[in-house]
Amino acid sequence: MVRWSDGPMVHLLAAMLIVFLSLGKANSWETIVANEFGTQESKGDFDFAGGALQIKTDIKLGSYGKIELTFSDDNNKAVYMVILFGKTIQYRFGACTPAMNDFTNLPSEDEKVWTIAKTDEPRITMNCNGIEVLDFLMSDDTCTQTPKWAALWSLKVTRISYWSVTNSVDGYRKEVMCSMPVITNAAVIPDHDKISFEEQYSVSCDEGYTISGSDRVTCQEDGQLTELPICKQDEEDAHNEDEGNMWHYSHAFYHKASGIVLASFMFVLNFTF
């Protein structure tokens, strides 16, 4: 197995048992079990085209916990990134950035969910607890470690390996996504086909309709939205609409001399379109 590492410990760990875990359960966290050396290591199939990767950590600053993610293709070409929990939380991309760099806008909670996406430019974006902390476009200006960065980071990722010496990864999964709902007589924003876990759609009813339920629906951890509202037609508008769909005809028969009504009748036709 080819191992990317920043230190000599890789030689000691080369013979460690690898636990194979599948990423098939997109909505539940997969755990990585530590081996006899207290080190976490696993790998599994993954395709960034099918969604972003999420990892969950619970590490305090200054613990110097370290996570290494290795991205591989079907030909075993591989590149890696490192997240280090030192005095600050830093990152580095192999074959690109020669030094560690600080994240920006990191949330203060110890428990963090990192959402990592890779696009074809190539670009790496990372969110932490729903906050964007990195948008890194790889180029000759940003990747100064080796001129081979473009060939390496343009690979089509099909597998990801996880490695940690301090049980730093609490779990991993494909990013949880919820589909945009269809609500009759309503507009839904944002106009996105899918949103991520804990993100929301906002619902507003058309004119003449009143919302019943919450005007916001949230993407839950099981990939389902919270209860959808309905848009009920206002009573006055419903009455006016019914009146607009009706045709009335009436007639009365009178006694010519006295003016007394002898008989009357009315037709009411209701048209539904």
LOFIPA-595317 format. One record per residue (C-alpha): residue number from 1; residue in one letter; x, y, z. Coordinates in pm, 1 decimal. Example, Ala and Ser with C-alpha at 12.3 -4.5 7.8 and 13.67 -1.06 7.14 Angstrom:
2
<atom 1, 'a', <1230.0, -450.0, 780.0>>;
<atom 2, 's', <1367.0, -106.0, 714.0>>;
end
This chain:
273
<atom 1, 'm', <0.0, 0.0, 0.0>>;
<atom 2, 'v', <129.5, 344.8, -87.8>>;
<atom 3, 'r', <125.4, 571.0, 219.8>>;
<atom 4, 'w', <157.9, 947.1, 222.1>>;
<atom 5, 's', <284.7, 1079.0, 554.7>>;
<atom 6, 'd', <473.0, 1372.5, 699.2>>;
<atom 7, 'g', <691.6, 1177.8, 943.1>>;
<atom 8, 'p', <893.1, 859.8, 998.3>>;
<atom 9, 'm', <606.6, 694.4, 1185.0>>;
<atom 10, 'v', <480.7, 562.9, 852.3>>;
<atom 11, 'h', <746.7, 290.0, 856.2>>;
<atom 12, 'l', <632.5, 168.0, 1195.9>>;
<atom 13, 'l', <267.9, 167.5, 1088.1>>;
<atom 14, 'a', <316.4, 2.7, 750.5>>;
<atom 15, 'a', <208.2, -340.8, 872.6>>;
<atom 16, 'm', <-101.6, -227.8, 1061.8>>;
<atom 17, 'l', <-438.3, -389.0, 995.2>>;
<atom 18, 'i', <-664.6, -190.4, 761.1>>;
<atom 19, 'v', <-1034.9, -192.3, 839.2>>;
<atom 20, 'f', <-1249.0, -170.5, 526.8>>;
<atom 21, 'l', <-1563.4, 32.5, 573.0>>;
<atom 22, 's', <-1825.4, 110.2, 310.3>>;
<atom 23, 'l', <-1971.1, 454.8, 244.7>>;
<atom 24, 'g', <-2300.3, 305.9, 123.6>>;
<atom 25, 'k', <-2506.5, 433.8, 418.8>>;
<atom 26, 'a', <-2521.5, 793.6, 310.9>>;
<atom 27, 'n', <-2730.5, 913.4, 602.2>>;
<atom 28, 's', <-2550.5, 750.5, 896.0>>;
<atom 29, 'w', <-2203.9, 796.9, 1042.2>>;
<atom 30, 'e', <-1951.1, 519.9, 983.3>>;
<atom 31, 't', <-1697.8, 480.3, 1261.8>>;
<atom 32, 'i', <-1328.8, 398.6, 1234.3>>;
<atom 33, 'v', <-1206.7, 151.9, 1495.5>>;
<atom 34, 'a', <-856.7, 200.8, 1637.0>>;
<atom 35, 'n', <-611.5, -86.1, 1602.2>>;
<atom 36, 'e', <-378.7, -227.1, 1869.1>>;
<atom 37, 'f', <-145.8, 71.3, 1832.5>>;
<atom 38, 'g', <-428.9, 315.9, 1904.4>>;
<atom 39, 't', <-419.4, 434.9, 1545.5>>;
<atom 40, 'q', <-721.9, 475.9, 1321.4>>;
<atom 41, 'e', <-693.4, 364.7, 963.2>>;
<atom 42, 's', <-949.4, 267.1, 699.6>>;
<atom 43, 'k', <-1044.8, 319.1, 339.0>>;
<atom 44, 'g', <-1357.7, 292.5, 131.2>>;
<atom 45, 'd', <-1511.2, 366.4, -206.7>>;
<atom 46, 'f', <-1601.0, 728.5, -267.4>>;
<atom 47, 'd', <-1686.0, 947.5, -564.9>>;
<atom 48, 'f', <-1702.0, 1325.2, -523.2>>;
<atom 49, 'a', <-1940.3, 1340.3, -819.5>>;
<atom 50, 'g', <-2197.6, 1172.1, -596.9>>;
<atom 51, 'g', <-2170.1, 1428.1, -317.0>>;
<atom 52, 'a', <-1932.5, 1580.2, -66.5>>;
<atom 53, 'l', <-1747.5, 1396.1, 209.5>>;
<atom 54, 'q', <-1826.5, 1468.1, 573.9>>;
<atom 55, 'i', <-1606.0, 1380.7, 869.6>>;
<atom 56, 'k', <-1690.0, 1440.2, 1234.3>>;
<atom 57, 't', <-1425.8, 1536.7, 1491.0>>;
<atom 58, 'd', <-1420.1, 1617.0, 1861.3>>;
<atom 59, 'i', <-1067.2, 1743.5, 1919.8>>;
<atom 60, 'k', <-948.0, 2029.4, 2137.7>>;
<atom 61, 'l', <-695.4, 2286.4, 2023.3>>;
<atom 62, 'g', <-344.4, 2203.7, 2133.9>>;
<atom 63, 's', <-400.7, 1826.6, 2130.1>>;
<atom 64, 'y', <-203.1, 1798.9, 1804.8>>;
<atom 65, 'g', <-448.7, 1548.3, 1671.8>>;
<atom 66, 'k', <-383.7, 1485.3, 1305.0>>;
<atom 67, 'i', <-604.0, 1357.5, 1024.1>>;
<atom 68, 'e', <-469.6, 1253.4, 687.1>>;
<atom 69, 'l', <-708.9, 1196.7, 396.3>>;
<atom 70, 't', <-568.6, 1023.6, 88.8>>;
<atom 71, 'f', <-763.2, 1054.6, -237.4>>;
<atom 72, 's', <-701.2, 777.1, -492.7>>;
<atom 73, 'd', <-824.4, 686.1, -840.2>>;
<atom 74, 'd', <-871.4, 346.3, -1004.5>>;
<atom 75, 'n', <-505.8, 345.7, -1112.5>>;
<atom 76, 'n', <-386.9, 399.1, -753.2>>;
<atom 77, 'k', <-267.8, 749.7, -828.8>>;
<atom 78, 'a', <-306.7, 935.2, -501.2>>;
<atom 79, 'v', <-280.4, 1273.0, -333.0>>;
<atom 80, 'y', <-347.7, 1368.6, 26.4>>;
<atom 81, 'm', <-450.5, 1647.9, 258.1>>;
<atom 82, 'v', <-372.2, 1692.1, 627.8>>;
<atom 83, 'i', <-571.5, 1860.4, 906.4>>;
<atom 84, 'l', <-368.9, 1937.7, 1220.6>>;
<atom 85, 'f', <-520.3, 2043.5, 1554.4>>;
<atom 86, 'g', <-231.6, 2237.6, 1707.9>>;
<atom 87, 'k', <-240.9, 2583.2, 1865.2>>;
<atom 88, 't', <-459.1, 2661.5, 1564.8>>;
<atom 89, 'i', <-631.1, 2426.5, 1321.5>>;
<atom 90, 'q', <-431.8, 2406.2, 1001.4>>;
<atom 91, 'y', <-438.2, 2228.5, 666.9>>;
<atom 92, 'r', <-194.7, 2128.0, 397.0>>;
<atom 93, 'f', <-239.0, 1978.5, 49.5>>;
<atom 94, 'g', <25.0, 1731.2, -63.3>>;
<atom 95, 'a', <209.7, 1816.9, -387.7>>;
<atom 96, 'c', <69.8, 2168.5, -357.8>>;
<atom 97, 't', <127.6, 2365.6, -36.1>>;
<atom 98, 'p', <470.3, 2315.3, 124.1>>;
<atom 99, 'a', <364.8, 2454.2, 464.3>>;
<atom 100, 'm', <67.1, 2430.1, 699.6>>;
<atom 101, 'n', <-194.1, 2705.4, 662.2>>;
<atom 102, 'd', <-458.5, 2831.1, 906.6>>;
<atom 103, 'f', <-828.0, 2790.8, 837.7>>;
<atom 104, 't', <-1041.9, 3104.6, 861.4>>;
<atom 105, 'n', <-1379.9, 3163.9, 1030.3>>;
<atom 106, 'l', <-1368.1, 2838.6, 1225.5>>;
<atom 107, 'p', <-1656.3, 2787.0, 1472.9>>;
<atom 108, 's', <-1557.2, 2761.6, 1837.3>>;
<atom 109, 'e', <-1726.6, 2428.2, 1920.6>>;
<atom 110, 'd', <-1496.9, 2131.2, 1985.5>>;
<atom 111, 'e', <-1736.3, 1899.8, 1800.1>>;
<atom 112, 'k', <-1712.0, 1978.7, 1431.9>>;
<atom 113, 'v', <-1861.0, 1838.8, 1112.8>>;
<atom 114, 'w', <-1633.6, 1905.3, 815.5>>;
<atom 115, 't', <-1785.7, 1897.5, 466.8>>;
<atom 116, 'i', <-1521.1, 1853.8, 197.2>>;
<atom 117, 'a', <-1593.4, 1887.0, -173.7>>;
<atom 118, 'k', <-1361.6, 1857.0, -474.5>>;
<atom 119, 't', <-1441.5, 2000.0, -816.8>>;
<atom 120, 'd', <-1267.5, 1961.1, -1151.4>>;
<atom 121, 'e', <-1084.1, 2296.9, -1169.2>>;
<atom 122, 'p', <-939.4, 2152.7, -933.7>>;
<atom 123, 'r', <-1081.9, 2329.7, -627.6>>;
<atom 124, 'i', <-1124.0, 2213.5, -268.8>>;
<atom 125, 't', <-1400.5, 2369.9, -58.9>>;
<atom 126, 'm', <-1456.5, 2300.0, 308.8>>;
<atom 127, 'n', <-1739.6, 2392.9, 542.9>>;
<atom 128, 'c', <-1724.1, 2345.1, 917.8>>;
<atom 129, 'n', <-2056.4, 2326.1, 1104.7>>;
<atom 130, 'g', <-2220.3, 2495.3, 808.4>>;
<atom 131, 'i', <-1965.1, 2780.0, 781.9>>;
<atom 132, 'e', <-1734.2, 2807.4, 482.6>>;
<atom 133, 'v', <-1375.4, 2791.2, 609.6>>;
<atom 134, 'l', <-1184.0, 2720.1, 288.6>>;
<atom 135, 'd', <-1224.1, 2778.8, -83.6>>;
<atom 136, 'f', <-892.1, 2675.8, -235.1>>;
<atom 137, 'l', <-842.3, 2696.6, -611.7>>;
<atom 138, 'm', <-531.1, 2506.0, -712.5>>;
<atom 139, 's', <-309.0, 2685.5, -961.4>>;
<atom 140, 'd', <55.8, 2759.0, -1031.3>>;
<atom 141, 'd', <23.1, 3052.3, -792.0>>;
<atom 142, 't', <-120.2, 2852.8, -499.9>>;
<atom 143, 'c', <56.9, 2519.8, -556.4>>;
<atom 144, 't', <428.0, 2589.8, -525.1>>;
<atom 145, 'q', <555.5, 2255.9, -393.1>>;
<atom 146, 't', <585.4, 2074.1, -726.9>>;
<atom 147, 'p', <493.3, 2143.7, -1089.9>>;
<atom 148, 'k', <321.7, 1802.2, -1095.3>>;
<atom 149, 'w', <34.3, 1930.3, -880.7>>;
<atom 150, 'a', <-206.9, 1963.1, -1176.0>>;
<atom 151, 'a', <-167.8, 1602.8, -1292.0>>;
<atom 152, 'l', <-207.2, 1472.9, -937.0>>;
<atom 153, 'w', <-500.9, 1682.3, -820.4>>;
<atom 154, 's', <-695.0, 1638.1, -1145.5>>;
<atom 155, 'l', <-744.6, 1269.2, -1067.7>>;
<atom 156, 'k', <-1098.6, 1127.0, -1056.7>>;
<atom 157, 'v', <-1135.7, 1019.9, -694.7>>;
<atom 158, 't', <-1285.2, 674.0, -643.1>>;
<atom 159, 'r', <-1144.9, 584.9, -298.5>>;
<atom 160, 'i', <-1057.8, 772.8, 18.4>>;
<atom 161, 's', <-830.6, 652.4, 299.1>>;
<atom 162, 'y', <-841.9, 791.1, 654.0>>;
<atom 163, 'w', <-546.2, 788.6, 890.0>>;
<atom 164, 's', <-511.3, 932.3, 1240.0>>;
<atom 165, 'v', <-273.9, 867.7, 1530.4>>;
<atom 166, 't', <-500.0, 1015.9, 1800.1>>;
<atom 167, 'n', <-846.3, 872.1, 1725.2>>;
<atom 168, 's', <-927.2, 1208.2, 1574.5>>;
<atom 169, 'v', <-1209.9, 1098.7, 1343.9>>;
<atom 170, 'd', <-1539.7, 1025.3, 1520.9>>;
<atom 171, 'g', <-1713.3, 924.3, 1198.5>>;
<atom 172, 'y', <-1750.3, 984.5, 826.4>>;
<atom 173, 'r', <-2022.8, 966.7, 563.0>>;
<atom 174, 'k', <-2139.4, 1113.3, 235.7>>;
<atom 175, 'e', <-2293.6, 1453.7, 282.1>>;
<atom 176, 'v', <-2659.8, 1438.9, 385.0>>;
<atom 177, 'm', <-2879.9, 1611.6, 125.8>>;
<atom 178, 'c', <-3254.3, 1681.6, 108.7>>;
<atom 179, 's', <-3451.1, 1738.9, -211.6>>;
<atom 180, 'm', <-3648.0, 2055.3, -282.8>>;
<atom 181, 'p', <-4015.5, 2005.9, -190.3>>;
<atom 182, 'v', <-4312.8, 2068.3, -419.8>>;
<atom 183, 'i', <-4585.3, 2263.2, -237.7>>;
<atom 184, 't', <-4904.9, 2356.7, -422.0>>;
<atom 185, 'n', <-4981.5, 2728.8, -450.1>>;
<atom 186, 'a', <-4644.6, 2825.7, -298.9>>;
<atom 187, 'a', <-4296.3, 2946.0, -386.1>>;
<atom 188, 'v', <-3992.0, 2774.3, -233.6>>;
<atom 189, 'i', <-3651.6, 2940.5, -193.9>>;
<atom 190, 'p', <-3365.0, 2895.7, -246.5>>;
<atom 191, 'd', <-3429.4, 2752.2, -590.3>>;
<atom 192, 'h', <-3184.8, 2466.5, -536.5>>;
<atom 193, 'd', <-3260.9, 2103.9, -620.3>>;
<atom 194, 'k', <-3096.9, 1994.7, -294.0>>;
<atom 195, 'i', <-2979.9, 2143.0, 34.5>>;
<atom 196, 's', <-2744.0, 2005.4, 299.9>>;
<atom 197, 'f', <-2810.0, 1886.4, 654.3>>;
<atom 198, 'e', <-2944.6, 2167.1, 879.7>>;
<atom 199, 'e', <-2997.5, 2402.4, 585.0>>;
<atom 200, 'q', <-3349.4, 2531.1, 521.3>>;
<atom 201, 'y', <-3601.2, 2603.0, 249.8>>;
<atom 202, 's', <-3831.4, 2901.3, 296.5>>;
<atom 203, 'v', <-4195.5, 2871.1, 185.2>>;
<atom 204, 's', <-4425.5, 3158.6, 88.0>>;
<atom 205, 'c', <-4784.5, 3110.6, -27.6>>;
<atom 206, 'd', <-4927.4, 3267.8, -341.5>>;
<atom 207, 'e', <-5158.0, 3569.4, -311.3>>;
<atom 208, 'g', <-5496.2, 3464.9, -175.8>>;
<atom 209, 'y', <-5349.4, 3171.5, 21.1>>;
<atom 210, 't', <-5242.1, 3148.4, 385.4>>;
<atom 211, 'i', <-4973.0, 2915.4, 513.2>>;
<atom 212, 's', <-5064.2, 2643.2, 762.2>>;
<atom 213, 'g', <-4753.3, 2524.4, 943.3>>;
<atom 214, 's', <-4400.0, 2658.9, 958.1>>;
<atom 215, 'd', <-4273.8, 2873.4, 670.7>>;
<atom 216, 'r', <-3932.3, 2704.8, 702.2>>;
<atom 217, 'v', <-3845.7, 2340.4, 647.8>>;
<atom 218, 't', <-3511.3, 2200.0, 760.5>>;
<atom 219, 'c', <-3299.0, 1919.2, 617.9>>;
<atom 220, 'q', <-3264.9, 1650.8, 887.4>>;
<atom 221, 'e', <-2988.0, 1400.0, 948.8>>;
<atom 222, 'd', <-3189.7, 1118.6, 788.4>>;
<atom 223, 'g', <-3206.8, 1308.0, 458.6>>;
<atom 224, 'q', <-3572.1, 1402.2, 506.8>>;
<atom 225, 'l', <-3722.3, 1749.0, 546.0>>;
<atom 226, 't', <-3920.1, 1851.1, 851.6>>;
<atom 227, 'e', <-4300.6, 1858.0, 814.9>>;
<atom 228, 'l', <-4411.4, 2051.3, 508.4>>;
<atom 229, 'p', <-4667.4, 2332.0, 539.9>>;
<atom 230, 'i', <-4973.3, 2363.9, 316.4>>;
<atom 231, 'c', <-5120.1, 2675.5, 156.7>>;
<atom 232, 'k', <-5492.3, 2714.1, 223.2>>;
<atom 233, 'q', <-5705.5, 2941.2, 9.4>>;
<atom 234, 'd', <-5849.2, 3239.2, 196.0>>;
<atom 235, 'e', <-6226.9, 3204.1, 249.7>>;
<atom 236, 'e', <-6317.5, 3530.7, 77.2>>;
<atom 237, 'd', <-6106.1, 3446.1, -224.2>>;
<atom 238, 'a', <-6253.5, 3097.1, -235.8>>;
<atom 239, 'h', <-6606.6, 3243.9, -228.6>>;
<atom 240, 'n', <-6521.9, 3495.5, -500.5>>;
<atom 241, 'e', <-6368.3, 3221.3, -710.1>>;
<atom 242, 'd', <-6682.6, 3009.1, -673.0>>;
<atom 243, 'e', <-6898.1, 3306.2, -770.9>>;
<atom 244, 'g', <-6680.1, 3368.0, -1073.3>>;
<atom 245, 'n', <-6732.3, 3011.2, -1190.3>>;
<atom 246, 'm', <-7116.0, 3029.8, -1171.8>>;
<atom 247, 'w', <-7373.3, 3136.6, -1435.2>>;
<atom 248, 'h', <-7714.1, 3250.8, -1307.9>>;
<atom 249, 'y', <-8042.7, 3276.9, -1497.8>>;
<atom 250, 's', <-8381.4, 3361.2, -1341.3>>;
<atom 251, 'h', <-8729.1, 3440.7, -1470.6>>;
<atom 252, 'a', <-9068.6, 3521.1, -1317.4>>;
<atom 253, 'f', <-9428.1, 3506.0, -1452.3>>;
<atom 254, 'y', <-9664.0, 3791.8, -1349.5>>;
<atom 255, 'h', <-10044.3, 3838.9, -1367.2>>;
<atom 256, 'k', <-10069.7, 4123.8, -1614.4>>;
<atom 257, 'a', <-10359.2, 4305.4, -1444.8>>;
<atom 258, 's', <-10264.5, 4267.2, -1079.8>>;
<atom 259, 'g', <-9887.2, 4231.8, -1101.7>>;
<atom 260, 'i', <-9897.3, 3926.6, -878.3>>;
<atom 261, 'v', <-9606.9, 3679.0, -926.3>>;
<atom 262, 'l', <-9755.2, 3359.0, -1048.9>>;
<atom 263, 'a', <-9431.2, 3158.6, -1074.9>>;
<atom 264, 's', <-9052.5, 3203.1, -1079.3>>;
<atom 265, 'f', <-8747.7, 2988.1, -1141.9>>;
<atom 266, 'm', <-8367.6, 3014.5, -1141.0>>;
<atom 267, 'f', <-8091.0, 2817.0, -1307.4>>;
<atom 268, 'v', <-7743.5, 2808.8, -1151.4>>;
<atom 269, 'l', <-7463.6, 2642.2, -1346.5>>;
<atom 270, 'n', <-7126.0, 2582.7, -1181.6>>;
<atom 271, 'f', <-6830.9, 2561.1, -1420.6>>;
<atom 272, 't', <-6510.9, 2394.0, -1303.5>>;
<atom 273, 'f', <-6196.1, 2454.9, -1508.1>>;
end
